[in-house]
Amino acid sequence: MNNEKDDMLSEETRSFSLDGKLALITGASSGIGRYLAGVLGRAGASVVLAARRKAVVAEEAARLREQGGQAVGIAMNVAETESIDTAFDEIHKLFGRRPDILVNCAGVALLKPFLEQTPEELDVVIGTNLRGAFLVAQRAARAMAEQGGGAIINVASTAGLRPGGMLSSYGATKAGLIHLSKVMAYELARNNIRVNALCPGNIETEMHREFEDAGFAQALVKRIPQRRFGQCKDLAGATLLLASDAGAYMTGTVLTVDGGQIVNSI
Ligand SMILES: NC(=O)c1ccc[n+]([C@@H]2O[C@H](COP(=O)([O-])OP(=O)(O)OC[C@H]3O[C@@H](n4cnc5c(N)ncnc54)[C@H](OP(=O)(O)O)[C@@H]3O)[C@@H](O)[C@H]2O)c1
């Protein structure tokens, strides 16, 4: 009886494995993306770390290789179609195939009152967080459809689920990305592609430091039932679930990892 239980457990544990998979992570030069590249690599995937700062992703990839993983760093500016195309061609040249997993993590924040945001700033936020994420996901999904399937994780935000002051354009792009994830999940199920939105709350990264520097830290923490900011490692379990066969029946999900911030009392 015990052996049967152990076998089942190991089968369930094995379903989180990413052995033999190729994963592309955008925004992998910093914060959440850089950390998640390591998580997917340690779960067995070959990982492609992409960002504009090629030297930084190359260095991080070298660090992951030293730890026994298979990793490369490539340049990709998600705001430029040509750069996305070049990056996908490079991945094909390097691996002879397309990614099975995409973590669409590249993003920029803009912390400014609605009345003060300029058209130029709006273009950058939309161009990166929404248009960029759309185009990378589309390019990846076309390849996944040809390859027989895949898993896409769009890194949105709780700011796309509830209004946050000074976050009008940022929150609007993340709300758009959440909606896009649902439509993609609906359309791409027939292609065996799962699409889910991961919504982190406040995670301590370079991006988050802007909020802390603006003096919001204490007020923000008070609104989180767990009374702490998240760390990148808090996103590891949810990401592995959505990326692997353990989440085989999950698509169109909006998964929050926020210490309970979204269910805070009114
Ligand atoms: N930290 C949080 O509290 C939090 C909460 C919810 C959601 N998120 C989301 O999580 C994601 C990662 O955020 P983070 O906190 O890790 O921020 P971060 O440390 O500032 O990292 C942002 C990443 O995005 C990349 N990036 C920005 N513009 C790009 C572009 N045009 N093309 C390609 N890559 C680009 C940056 O790389 P390069 O500069 O090298 O291009 C960097 O790797 C973002 O989508 C963010 O909105 C963060």
PDBQT file of the ligand as one rigid body, heavy atoms in Angstrom, charges set to zero:
ROOT
HETATM    1  N1  LIG A 301       7.943  43.656  -9.091  1.00  0.00    +0.000 N 
HETATM    2  C1  LIG A 301       6.637  43.668  -8.906  1.00  0.00    +0.000 C 
HETATM    3  O1  LIG A 301       6.138  44.026  -7.812  1.00  0.00    +0.000 OA
HETATM    4  C2  LIG A 301       5.710  43.233 -10.007  1.00  0.00    +0.000 A 
HETATM    5  C3  LIG A 301       4.362  43.042  -9.691  1.00  0.00    +0.000 A 
HETATM    6  C4  LIG A 301       3.479  42.626 -10.671  1.00  0.00    +0.000 A 
HETATM    7  C5  LIG A 301       3.943  42.408 -11.959  1.00  0.00    +0.000 A 
HETATM    8  N2  LIG A 301       5.250  42.599 -12.251  1.00  0.00    +0.000 N 
HETATM    9  C6  LIG A 301       5.669  42.361 -13.643  1.00  0.00    +0.000 C 
HETATM   10  O2  LIG A 301       6.713  41.422 -13.658  1.00  0.00    +0.000 OA
HETATM   11  C7  LIG A 301       7.548  41.667 -14.793  1.00  0.00    +0.000 C 
HETATM   12  C8  LIG A 301       8.989  41.762 -14.339  1.00  0.00    +0.000 C 
HETATM   13  O3  LIG A 301       9.090  42.855 -13.427  1.00  0.00    +0.000 OA
HETATM   14  P1  LIG A 301      10.322  43.034 -12.413  1.00  0.00    +0.000 P 
HETATM   15  O4  LIG A 301       9.750  43.503 -11.149  1.00  0.00    +0.000 OA
HETATM   16  O5  LIG A 301      11.179  41.842 -12.442  1.00  0.00    +0.000 OA
HETATM   17  O6  LIG A 301      11.025  44.300 -13.080  1.00  0.00    +0.000 OA
HETATM   18  P2  LIG A 301      12.531  44.605 -13.479  1.00  0.00    +0.000 P 
HETATM   19  O7  LIG A 301      13.470  44.051 -12.477  1.00  0.00    +0.000 OA
HETATM   20  O8  LIG A 301      12.537  46.071 -13.759  1.00  0.00    +0.000 OA
HETATM   21  O9  LIG A 301      12.699  43.804 -14.852  1.00  0.00    +0.000 OA
HETATM   22  C9  LIG A 301      12.064  44.200 -16.028  1.00  0.00    +0.000 C 
HETATM   23  C10 LIG A 301      12.610  43.356 -17.158  1.00  0.00    +0.000 C 
HETATM   24  O10 LIG A 301      11.916  43.720 -18.376  1.00  0.00    +0.000 OA
HETATM   25  C11 LIG A 301      12.889  43.901 -19.383  1.00  0.00    +0.000 C 
HETATM   26  N3  LIG A 301      12.393  44.830 -20.398  1.00  0.00    +0.000 N 
HETATM   27  C12 LIG A 301      11.894  46.075 -20.231  1.00  0.00    +0.000 A 
HETATM   28  N4  LIG A 301      11.591  46.613 -21.432  1.00  0.00    +0.000 NA
HETATM   29  C13 LIG A 301      11.917  45.687 -22.374  1.00  0.00    +0.000 A 
HETATM   30  C14 LIG A 301      11.841  45.646 -23.777  1.00  0.00    +0.000 A 
HETATM   31  N5  LIG A 301      11.404  46.701 -24.507  1.00  0.00    +0.000 N 
HETATM   32  N6  LIG A 301      12.239  44.521 -24.426  1.00  0.00    +0.000 NA
HETATM   33  C15 LIG A 301      12.704  43.471 -23.717  1.00  0.00    +0.000 A 
HETATM   34  N7  LIG A 301      12.805  43.434 -22.375  1.00  0.00    +0.000 NA
HETATM   35  C16 LIG A 301      12.417  44.548 -21.722  1.00  0.00    +0.000 A 
HETATM   36  C17 LIG A 301      14.131  44.403 -18.678  1.00  0.00    +0.000 C 
HETATM   37  O11 LIG A 301      15.292  44.060 -19.410  1.00  0.00    +0.000 OA
HETATM   38  P3  LIG A 301      16.196  45.071 -20.306  1.00  0.00    +0.000 P 
HETATM   39  O12 LIG A 301      16.136  46.414 -19.642  1.00  0.00    +0.000 OA
HETATM   40  O13 LIG A 301      17.537  44.429 -20.286  1.00  0.00    +0.000 OA
HETATM   41  O14 LIG A 301      15.553  45.037 -21.649  1.00  0.00    +0.000 OA
HETATM   42  C18 LIG A 301      14.096  43.567 -17.398  1.00  0.00    +0.000 C 
HETATM   43  O15 LIG A 301      14.704  42.324 -17.619  1.00  0.00    +0.000 OA
HETATM   44  C19 LIG A 301       7.013  42.934 -15.445  1.00  0.00    +0.000 C 
HETATM   45  O16 LIG A 301       6.166  42.587 -16.519  1.00  0.00    +0.000 OA
HETATM   46  C20 LIG A 301       6.214  43.575 -14.336  1.00  0.00    +0.000 C 
HETATM   47  O17 LIG A 301       5.195  44.417 -14.830  1.00  0.00    +0.000 OA
HETATM   48  C21 LIG A 301       6.151  43.021 -11.305  1.00  0.00    +0.000 A 
ENDROOT
TORSDOF 0
